[in-house]
Amino acid sequence: MPVAPITAFCLLLLAANLLPAQDVSEGYDHFYNLEYDDAIRCFTADTAQHPDNPDAWNHLAHAILYRAMFRSGALESELVSGSNPFLHRDKVKITAADNREFDHAIGQAMDLAQSRLMDQPDDPKALGALGVSYGLRANYNFLVRKAWTDSLHDATNARKAHRRLCELEPDNIDARMIPAVYDYVAGSLPLGYRILGFMAGYHGDRSRGIRALEAVAHDGQASRADAEVLLIAIYRRERRANASLLLLDDLIQRFPRNYLLRFERVQMYGDIDDEPAALEEIAVIRNLRADSAPGFKDLAPEKIDYLEGNLLFWYNHLDRALAEMKKVTARANELDLNTSIMSWMRLGQIYDLKLQRTPAVAAYRKAVAGAPLSEVAKECRAFIAKPYKRPDQSLPPDSGSPDHSQEQSNN
């Protein structure tokens, strides 16, 4: 089933291998449960208590960036699934205040780590912290600034720092995280990007990256959760949904307030063509919200409606999908931008499949108006010119997110 919201806090672009110390575990419990304001309060307090610790500043920058992603809906978008949509992801919106705070936190972390490395070039803790800082800034440069060259430069520096850390501490499984992600991302880029990367010394190996991440997920300590989250997205991208489901079960037990993990489980069941299990999981999510369960109490019901409508759309239950998507678009202005414009596009596609061209075009125009410069708007303009058709009439289509460029070329 081609639908691919990714799990919470999952960045495939040189994700930061944060090494949370025991005294900030409360902050990361909030972080992994999507409670970013609480996480930022914990990490801010930690920087006050340990102003000379670069890890503390990295933790704060980590939470600031992911809060911005969460608010814009980027944590549940088609960021890493499909054929390389992360190269075309719209900018993550960030406030001026968050921008200043992120820059300050990363600047502090880098200055502290680099100062230590001037005195002791092979200080393992400083190398670890500096690699994390570069990894976080690579994410920021790509997702917020959309600065590919700067992101590539930071990613390369992150890998260098952690490769050296691996040489110094070969038994440090957690230190393998950033080099592993580097390998996978570099090995997954389209040919043109890979050629540019090779010119800059940016090599990669997808299989090697996966194997290294699997080792971190299995034997790591501080980075186990990060590795599991990354592998969930990678397995899905590699059409290995069953493997993702096993990791999801572990993460849901450890972070039960994170509703996006359950959202992802719905998508995985769809990928393995288990529609009843997917619908049952949606019912569980609705019940958790109705019972005001922690993490679900304030979940907008329209987010669940979109989840179900999207599932029904790909299984060709068009009347039921239409009813769900109408509920979403009725409150679109109150939702995050990603859900809002995607719901309008899906509504238009449903109408097109029902051969109702006038309301389809009207829905596409709503999506374009919501974010005129977005990739979704670009797709909708194509659907305004020519009606949407499924890329494969056999249902449900292959797993993974839809390759919209194929959809358009097949029309």
C-alpha positions in Angstrom: 0.0 0.0 0.0 1.8 3.2 -1.1 1.4 5.4 1.9 4.3 6.3 4.1 4.2 8.5 7.2 7.5 7.9 9.0 7.8 7.2 12.6 8.4 9.9 15.1 11.7 11.8 15.3 13.1 9.7 12.4 15.6 11.6 10.2 17.5 9.7 7.6 19.7 12.6 6.8 22.7 11.9 9.1 20.6 11.5 12.2 22.3 12.6 15.3 23.5 9.8 17.5 22.7 11.5 20.8 24.4 9.8 23.7 22.0 10.8 26.6 23.6 10.6 30.0 21.7 9.3 33.0 21.1 12.8 34.3 19.1 13.8 31.2 17.1 10.6 30.8 13.9 12.4 31.9 14.5 14.8 29.0 14.8 12.0 26.5 11.8 10.2 27.9 9.8 13.4 27.0 11.6 13.6 23.7 10.8 10.1 22.5 7.2 10.6 23.6 6.8 13.8 21.5 6.7 16.1 24.5 9.2 18.5 23.1 8.4 21.5 25.3 9.0 19.4 28.4 12.2 17.9 26.9 13.5 21.5 26.1 12.8 22.5 29.7 14.8 19.6 31.0 17.7 20.2 28.6 17.7 23.9 29.2 18.1 23.2 32.9 20.9 20.8 32.2 22.8 23.4 30.2 22.5 25.7 33.3 23.8 23.0 35.6 26.5 21.9 33.2 27.4 24.9 31.0 30.7 23.4 30.0 29.3 20.0 28.7 28.9 20.0 24.9 26.5 17.0 25.2 24.0 19.1 27.2 24.0 21.8 24.4 23.6 19.1 21.7 20.6 17.7 23.6 18.9 21.1 23.6 19.6 21.7 19.9 18.2 18.2 19.2 14.9 19.0 20.9 14.6 22.4 19.3 15.0 21.1 15.8 12.6 18.1 16.3 10.0 20.3 17.9 10.0 22.5 14.8 9.7 19.3 12.6 6.9 18.0 14.8 4.9 21.2 14.6 5.2 21.4 10.8 4.1 17.7 10.4 7.5 16.7 9.0 7.8 13.7 11.4 4.9 12.0 9.8 5.6 12.9 6.2 7.0 10.9 3.3 10.5 11.9 4.2 12.5 8.8 3.8 10.2 6.2 2.1 9.7 5.8 -1.6 12.2 6.6 -4.3 14.1 9.5 -2.6 11.4 12.0 -1.6 13.7 13.3 1.2 15.6 15.1 -1.5 12.5 17.1 -2.4 11.1 17.7 1.1 9.7 21.2 1.6 11.5 23.4 4.1 10.7 22.8 7.8 9.3 26.1 9.1 11.0 27.4 12.2 10.4 30.5 14.2 13.1 33.3 14.5 13.4 32.5 18.2 13.9 28.8 17.7 16.4 29.6 14.9 18.4 31.8 17.3 18.2 29.2 20.1 19.3 26.4 17.8 22.3 28.3 16.5 23.3 29.3 20.0 23.1 25.7 21.3 25.0 24.2 18.4 27.6 27.0 18.5 28.1 26.3 22.2 28.4 22.6 21.7 30.9 22.9 18.9 33.0 25.5 20.6 33.3 23.4 23.8 34.1 20.2 21.9 36.7 21.9 19.6 38.3 23.6 22.6 38.8 20.2 24.2 40.1 18.7 21.0 42.7 21.4 20.7 44.2 20.3 24.0 43.6 16.6 23.3 43.0 15.7 19.7 41.7 12.2 20.4 39.4 13.0 23.3 36.7 10.4 22.8 33.9 12.4 24.5 34.8 15.6 22.5 34.9 13.7 19.2 31.5 12.1 20.0 30.0 15.5 20.9 31.5 17.2 17.8 30.2 14.5 15.5 26.7 14.9 17.0 26.8 18.6 16.5 27.8 18.3 12.9 25.1 15.7 12.3 22.5 17.9 13.8 23.6 20.9 11.8 23.6 18.8 8.7 19.9 18.0 9.4 19.2 21.6 10.0 21.0 22.8 6.9 19.1 20.4 4.7 15.6 20.5 6.3 15.4 24.1 7.4 17.8 26.0 5.1 17.7 23.4 2.2 21.4 24.1 1.8 22.7 20.9 0.2 26.4 21.8 0.0 26.5 23.0 3.6 24.6 19.9 4.7 27.0 17.6 2.8 30.0 19.3 4.4 28.6 18.9 7.9 27.6 15.3 7.2 31.2 14.5 6.1 32.6 16.1 9.2 30.2 14.2 11.4 31.3 10.9 9.8 35.0 11.8 10.2 34.6 12.5 13.9 32.8 9.3 14.6 34.9 7.2 12.4 37.9 8.4 14.5 35.9 7.6 17.6 35.3 4.1 16.3 39.0 3.7 15.7 39.8 4.8 19.3 37.0 2.8 20.8 36.3 -0.2 18.6 34.0 -1.7 21.2 31.8 1.4 21.3 28.8 0.1 19.4 26.9 3.4 19.7 29.7 5.3 17.9 28.9 3.3 14.7 25.6 5.1 14.3 26.5 8.2 12.3 28.9 6.3 10.0 26.2 3.8 9.4 23.6 6.4 8.4 26.2 8.1 6.3 26.8 4.8 4.4 23.1 4.2 3.9 22.2 7.7 2.8 25.2 8.1 0.5 24.5 4.7 -1.0 20.8 5.6 -1.6 21.3 8.8 -3.5 20.4 9.1 -7.2 23.3 8.8 -9.6 23.7 12.5 -10.1 23.9 13.3 -6.4 26.3 10.3 -5.9 28.6 11.6 -8.6 28.7 15.0 -6.8 29.3 13.1 -3.6 32.1 11.0 -4.9 33.8 14.2 -6.1 33.7 15.4 -2.5 34.8 12.1 -1.1 31.2 11.2 -0.1 31.0 7.4 -0.6 28.5 5.1 0.8 27.2 1.5 0.9 23.6 0.8 1.7 24.0 -2.8 2.8 26.9 -1.9 5.1 24.9 0.9 6.6 22.0 -1.4 7.3 24.2 -4.0 8.9 25.9 -1.4 11.1 22.5 0.0 12.2 21.3 -3.4 13.0 24.3 -3.9 15.3 23.6 -0.7 17.1 19.9 -1.6 17.5 20.8 -5.0 18.9 23.9 -4.4 21.0 24.0 -0.6 21.5 23.2 1.2 24.7 22.4 4.9 24.4 21.7 4.8 20.7 19.5 1.7 20.6 16.2 3.6 20.2 17.7 5.9 17.5 18.9 2.9 15.6 15.5 1.2 15.9 13.7 4.2 14.6 16.0 4.6 11.7 15.7 0.9 10.8 11.9 1.1 10.8 12.0 3.7 8.1 14.8 2.0 6.2 13.2 -1.4 6.3 10.0 0.1 4.9 12.0 1.9 2.2 13.6 -1.5 1.4 10.2 -3.2 1.4 10.8 -5.1 4.6 7.7 -4.1 6.6 7.6 -7.3 8.7 11.0 -6.4 10.1 9.8 -2.9 10.9 6.8 -4.3 12.9 9.0 -6.1 15.3 11.0 -3.0 16.1 7.8 -1.0 16.4 6.4 -3.3 19.0 9.6 -2.7 21.2 9.4 1.0 20.8 5.7 1.2 21.6 6.3 -0.6 24.8 9.1 1.8 25.7 7.5 5.0 24.6 3.7 4.4 25.0 2.8 8.1 24.7 4.2 8.4 21.2 1.1 8.2 19.0 3.1 8.4 15.8 4.5 4.9 16.5 1.0 3.5 16.4 0.3 5.5 13.3 3.3 3.9 11.7 2.1 0.5 12.7 -1.1 1.1 10.7 1.1 1.9 7.6 3.2 -1.3 8.1 0.1 -3.5 8.3 -1.0 -1.8 5.0 2.3 -2.6 3.5 2.0 -6.3 4.2 -1.6 -6.2 2.9 -3.2 -6.8 6.3 -6.1 -4.4 6.1 -8.0 -5.9 9.1 -5.0 -5.5 11.3 -4.5 -1.9 10.1 -8.1 -1.0 10.8 -7.9 -2.7 14.2 -4.9 -0.6 15.1 -6.8 2.6 14.1 -9.6 1.5 16.4 -7.1 1.1 19.2 -5.8 4.7 18.6 -9.4 6.0 18.7 -10.0 4.2 21.9 -6.8 5.6 23.5 -7.9 9.1 22.6 -11.5 8.5 23.9 -10.0 7.2 27.2 -7.7 10.3 27.4 -4.6 8.1 27.5 -1.4 10.0 28.0 -0.1 11.2 24.7 -3.5 10.7 23.0 -5.8 13.0 25.0 -5.0 16.0 22.9 -4.6 14.2 19.6 -6.8 15.9 17.0 -9.4 13.4 15.8 -8.9 14.6 12.3 -5.4 13.3 12.4 -6.9 9.8 13.0 -9.5 10.5 10.3 -6.8 11.2 7.8 -4.9 8.1 8.8 -8.0 6.0 8.2 -9.1 7.8 5.1 -5.6 7.4 3.6 -5.7 3.7 4.3 -9.2 3.3 2.7 -8.1 5.4 -0.3 -5.3 2.9 -1.1 -7.6 -0.1 -0.6 -10.0 1.6 -3.0 -12.9 1.9 -0.5 -13.6 5.3 -2.1 -16.9 6.1 -0.5 -15.6 5.4 3.0 -12.4 7.2 2.2 -14.3 10.2 1.0 -16.3 10.5 4.2 -13.2 10.4 6.3 -11.3 12.9 4.2 -14.3 15.3 4.2 -14.1 15.4 8.0 -10.4 16.2 7.8 -10.7 19.0 5.2 -13.6 20.5 7.2 -11.0 21.4 9.9 -8.0 21.7 7.7 -7.1 25.2 8.8 -6.7 23.9 12.4 -4.3 21.2 11.5 -0.6 21.2 10.8 0.3 22.2 7.3 1.4 18.8 6.1 -1.9 17.1 7.1 -3.9 20.0 5.8 -2.6 20.1 2.2 -2.2 16.3 2.0 -5.9 15.9 3.0 -7.0 18.3 0.2 -4.8 16.4 -2.3 -6.2 13.1 -1.2 -9.7 14.4 -1.5 -9.1 15.5 -5.0 -7.6 12.1 -5.9 -10.7 10.4 -4.5 -13.0 12.6 -6.5 -10.9 11.9 -9.6 -11.2 8.1 -9.1 -14.9 8.6 -8.7 -14.9 10.5 -12.0 -16.2 13.7 -10.2 -13.9 16.2 -11.9 -15.3 19.5 -10.7 -14.9 18.8 -6.9 -11.5 17.2 -7.6 -10.1 20.3 -9.2 -11.6 22.4 -6.4 -9.8 20.3 -3.8 -6.5 20.4 -5.6 -6.8 24.2 -5.7 -7.3 24.2 -1.9 -4.0 22.3 -1.5 -2.2 24.7 -3.8 -3.5 27.7 -1.9 -2.4 26.2 1.4 1.3 25.9 0.4 1.9 27.3 -3.1 5.6 26.5 -3.2 5.4 23.0 -1.8 5.9 19.7 -3.6 2.3 18.8 -2.9 1.2 22.0 -4.7 3.4 21.0 -7.7 1.7 17.6 -7.8 -1.8 19.1 -7.5 -1.1 21.5 -10.4 -0.3 18.5 -12.5 -3.6 16.8 -11.4 -5.5 20.0 -12.2 -4.1 19.8 -15.8 -4.7 16.0 -16.0 -6.9 13.8 -13.7 -5.2 11.6 -11.2 -5.1 7.9 -12.0 -3.6 5.1 -10.0 -0.2 4.1 -11.2 -1.2 0.4 -10.9 -4.7 -0.7 -11.2 -4.1 -3.9 -9.1 -5.0 -3.2 -5.5 -3.4 -2.7 -3.2 -0.3 -1.4 -5.0 3.2 -2.3 -3.9 4.3 -1.2 -0.5 6.1 2.0 0.1 5.1 5.6 -0.6 3.7 6.6 -3.9 6.2 7.7 -6.5 4.2 10.7 -7.7 6.4 11.3 -10.6 5.4 7.9 -11.9 1.8 8.6 -11.3 2.0 11.7 -13.3 3.9 10.1 -16.2 1.4 7.2 -16.3 -1.5 9.6 -16.7 
